[in-house]
């Protein structure tokens, strides 16, 4: 999980893609997994870059095992898109 940085009670990561379509495809796949886990990221997308911030709201907005698991899932999904 070297891409992830823990600060301010969040896990933060940034992912870059070839274009907007690829970034959106990544977000779509992450969304399906997040929904299954009932654990939804705080994220943004500007053209080919997706910024993700994870914390567990139910636990008082701190990093929990749920965040670590979702971060690993997100990294696995990103591996499909790496150049």
C-alpha positions, 0 to 999 in steps of 0.5 A: 500500500505504498501509494496510500498515505495516512494523515489527518485520520484518513488514508489518501491516494492519487491515481493517474490514467491515460484519459478521463474515460479510463479514470471513470472506468476505474471509478466505476469498478471501485464503486461496485466493490465499495457498494458491496462492502458498504464502505464508500470513499470520499473522492474526486476526479479531474480529467485523468486523475482520481483522488481518494480519501478513506476513513470510517464515518461510523467509527468517528472518521478515523482509519479502520480495518475497513479502510485498509481492506478497501485500499487494497481492493482499490490498488488491485483494481488500479493494477489493471490500468497501469501503463 
